[in-house]
């Protein structure tokens, strides 16, 4: 057994699964044989879009900044640092109006899953 170790200062940022964001992969999915995934997410270029996913658990914790969680047929929620949320599989959602300093920790089970974009 070995530790999974990932340092922020050496991180590379890549486009996230959702347009409008970039992410830093902590390599948890790769090192747990896809049992779990952990991404650090920040604001990127472009507009945010509606999407749905098929992962069993998608948990997010807002570490910095603010973002509006929108869900189809649901009230909007303005989330701030310290707030957490879970998005059920198949629910159409959007992370809208992020502040420039937004930073979200996304944890998923399993680590790799399908996201379907709905740009509307």
C-alpha positions in Angstrom: 0.0 0.0 0.0 1.1 3.5 -0.7 -0.1 7.1 -0.1 -1.7 9.1 -2.8 0.1 12.4 -2.6 -0.6 15.5 -4.7 0.8 19.0 -4.1 -1.1 22.1 -5.2 2.0 24.1 -6.0 2.9 21.6 -8.7 -0.6 21.3 -10.1 -1.5 21.7 -13.7 -4.9 23.2 -14.5 -7.0 21.7 -17.4 -10.5 22.3 -18.8 -13.1 20.8 -16.4 -15.9 18.5 -17.5 -18.2 21.6 -17.4 -17.5 24.6 -19.7 -16.6 27.8 -18.0 -14.4 26.0 -15.4 -10.9 24.6 -15.1 -9.7 21.9 -12.7 -6.8 20.3 -11.0 -7.0 16.5 -10.9 -5.6 15.2 -7.6 -5.0 11.8 -9.2 -7.3 10.1 -6.7 -9.3 8.3 -9.4 -6.2 7.0 -11.1 -4.7 5.8 -7.8 -7.9 4.2 -6.4 -8.7 2.3 -9.6 -11.7 4.6 -10.1 -13.3 4.1 -6.7 -13.4 7.8 -6.1 -12.4 11.0 -7.8 -11.3 14.4 -6.4 -11.0 17.6 -8.4 -10.3 21.2 -7.4 -12.4 23.5 -9.7 -11.9 27.1 -10.5 -13.5 29.6 -12.9 -12.2 29.3 -16.5 -13.2 30.9 -19.8 -16.6 30.9 -21.4 -20.2 30.5 -20.3 -21.5 28.0 -17.9 -24.0 25.4 -19.2 -26.7 23.1 -17.9 -25.6 19.4 -17.6 -26.4 16.1 -16.0 -24.2 13.3 -14.8 -24.5 9.5 -14.1 -22.1 9.1 -11.1 -23.5 7.6 -7.9 -22.3 10.5 -5.6 -21.3 14.0 -6.7 -20.4 16.0 -3.6 -19.1 19.6 -3.7 -17.7 21.9 -1.1 -17.2 25.6 -1.9 -13.8 26.5 -0.6 -13.6 30.1 -1.9 -15.9 32.6 -3.6 -19.5 32.2 -4.5 -21.6 30.4 -7.2 -25.3 29.9 -7.9 -26.5 26.3 -7.9 -29.4 26.0 -10.3 -31.5 22.8 -10.6 -34.2 22.1 -13.1 -37.6 22.7 -11.4 -35.8 23.9 -8.2 -35.1 27.3 -6.5 -31.7 28.8 -7.2 -29.2 28.7 -4.3 -26.4 31.2 -3.9 -23.5 29.3 -2.3 -20.6 30.8 -0.4 -17.3 29.5 1.0 -18.1 26.8 3.5 -21.3 25.6 1.8 -21.6 22.0 0.5 -24.0 20.3 -1.8 -24.8 16.9 -3.5 -26.2 16.6 -7.0 -28.2 13.4 -7.6 -27.5 11.4 -10.8 -29.6 12.4 -13.7 -30.6 15.8 -12.3 -30.1 18.7 -14.7 -28.1 21.5 -13.0 -25.9 24.4 -13.7 -23.2 26.2 -11.6 -24.0 29.7 -12.7 -22.6 33.2 -12.0 -19.3 32.1 -10.3 -17.1 34.8 -8.8 -13.6 35.1 -10.2 -12.2 33.6 -7.0 -14.5 30.5 -6.9 -12.8 27.3 -5.8 -14.8 24.1 -5.4 -13.7 20.7 -4.2 -15.6 18.0 -6.1 -15.6 14.5 -4.8 -17.3 11.7 -6.8 -18.0 8.0 -6.5 -16.9 6.5 -8.8 -14.0 8.6 -10.0 -14.8 8.5 -13.7 -18.3 9.0 -15.0 -20.3 10.5 -17.9 -21.5 14.1 -18.1 -24.1 15.1 -20.6 -24.0 18.9 -21.6 -27.2 20.8 -22.5 -26.0 24.2 -23.7 -29.6 25.5 -24.3 
